[in-house]
Amino acid sequence: MLKSLSIVFALLFALFAGFQYNDPDPELWIPIYGLAAVASVMALFGTGRPWFFWLMAAMYVVAAVYQWPPHFEGFLLDEMGMKTLNIELARESGGLGICAVAMGVLGWLVQKKG
């Protein structure tokens, strides 16, 4: 289970990082998703400890809460482009939340394995 999820998470976060290439602030978001991809590879090869993944999960949760929009307008409209700042902030917060959940799952699986 750990190996399968590590591969899925690594590919997912590498894809997320790639999607940020055309973002207005790729220098921020590519490393955020890239770090999650690297952490997933660490879990795959058994080089990460549970506390590392839980710390990463906590950092992503804090960032997601900080990034949450002042007024939630949803994540999607009829098209993928940014319609309002609140929608963009919600999407960014959601991405950080996905990272947090993935890191928490990896921390739990690494602890369970070890």
C-alpha positions as CSV (number, residue, x, y, z in Angstrom):
1,M,0.0,0.0,0.0
2,L,2.8,2.4,0.9
3,K,4.7,1.9,-2.3
4,S,1.5,2.2,-4.5
5,L,0.4,5.4,-2.8
6,S,3.9,6.9,-2.8
7,I,4.1,6.4,-6.6
8,V,0.6,7.8,-7.1
9,F,1.3,10.8,-4.9
10,A,4.8,11.5,-6.5
11,L,3.2,11.4,-10.0
12,L,0.3,13.5,-8.9
13,F,2.4,16.2,-7.3
14,A,4.9,16.3,-10.2
15,L,1.8,16.8,-12.4
16,F,0.6,19.6,-10.1
17,A,4.0,21.2,-10.2
18,G,4.0,21.0,-14.0
19,F,0.6,22.7,-14.2
20,Q,2.0,25.7,-12.4
21,Y,4.3,26.5,-15.3
22,N,1.8,29.0,-16.7
23,D,0.7,30.3,-13.3
24,P,1.3,34.0,-12.4
25,D,3.5,32.9,-9.5
26,P,5.2,29.6,-10.5
27,E,8.3,30.3,-8.4
28,L,6.1,29.8,-5.3
29,W,3.9,26.9,-6.4
30,I,6.3,24.6,-8.3
31,P,8.5,24.2,-5.1
32,I,5.4,23.6,-3.0
33,Y,4.2,20.8,-5.1
34,G,7.7,19.7,-5.9
35,L,8.5,19.2,-2.2
36,A,5.4,17.0,-1.9
37,A,6.6,15.0,-4.9
38,V,10.1,14.6,-3.3
39,A,8.6,13.6,0.0
40,S,6.5,11.0,-1.7
41,V,9.6,9.5,-3.4
42,M,11.3,9.5,0.1
43,A,8.4,7.4,1.4
44,L,8.7,5.1,-1.6
45,F,12.4,4.4,-0.8
46,G,12.0,4.4,3.0
47,T,14.2,7.4,3.7
48,G,11.5,9.5,5.4
49,R,10.5,9.2,9.0
50,P,6.9,9.5,10.2
51,W,7.6,12.8,12.1
52,F,8.9,14.3,8.8
53,F,5.6,13.6,7.0
54,W,3.5,14.8,9.9
55,L,5.6,18.0,10.1
56,M,5.0,18.5,6.4
57,A,1.3,17.8,6.8
58,A,1.1,20.4,9.6
59,M,2.9,23.0,7.5
60,Y,0.6,22.4,4.5
61,V,-2.4,22.7,6.8
62,V,-1.2,26.0,8.2
63,A,-0.5,27.3,4.7
64,A,-4.0,26.1,3.5
65,V,-5.7,27.9,6.4
66,Y,-3.6,31.0,5.7
67,Q,-4.4,30.9,2.0
68,W,-8.2,30.4,2.5
69,P,-10.1,33.2,0.7
70,P,-12.0,35.9,2.8
71,H,-15.2,35.0,0.9
72,F,-15.6,31.4,-0.5
73,E,-17.0,31.4,-4.0
74,G,-16.2,27.8,-4.9
75,F,-13.4,26.2,-6.8
76,L,-14.7,26.0,-10.3
77,L,-16.9,27.9,-12.7
78,D,-17.7,27.1,-16.3
79,E,-14.0,27.3,-17.3
80,M,-10.6,26.7,-15.7
81,G,-9.4,30.3,-15.9
82,M,-9.2,32.5,-12.8
83,K,-12.5,34.4,-12.6
84,T,-12.0,36.0,-9.1
85,L,-9.3,36.2,-6.6
86,N,-11.4,34.3,-4.1
87,I,-11.8,31.3,-6.5
88,E,-8.0,31.3,-7.1
89,L,-7.3,31.4,-3.3
90,A,-9.8,28.6,-2.8
91,R,-8.0,26.5,-5.4
92,E,-4.6,27.2,-3.9
93,S,-5.9,26.4,-0.5
94,G,-7.4,23.2,-1.8
95,G,-4.1,22.1,-3.4
96,L,-2.4,22.7,-0.1
97,G,-5.0,20.7,1.6
98,I,-4.5,17.8,-0.8
99,C,-0.7,18.0,0.0
100,A,-1.5,17.9,3.8
101,V,-3.8,14.8,3.5
102,A,-1.2,13.0,1.3
103,M,1.6,13.8,3.8
104,G,-0.5,12.6,6.7
105,V,-1.4,9.4,5.0
106,L,2.3,8.8,4.1
107,G,3.3,9.5,7.7
108,W,0.7,7.0,9.0
109,L,1.8,4.3,6.5
110,V,5.5,4.8,7.2
111,Q,4.8,4.5,10.9
112,K,2.7,1.4,10.4
113,K,5.4,-0.2,8.3
114,G,8.2,0.6,10.7
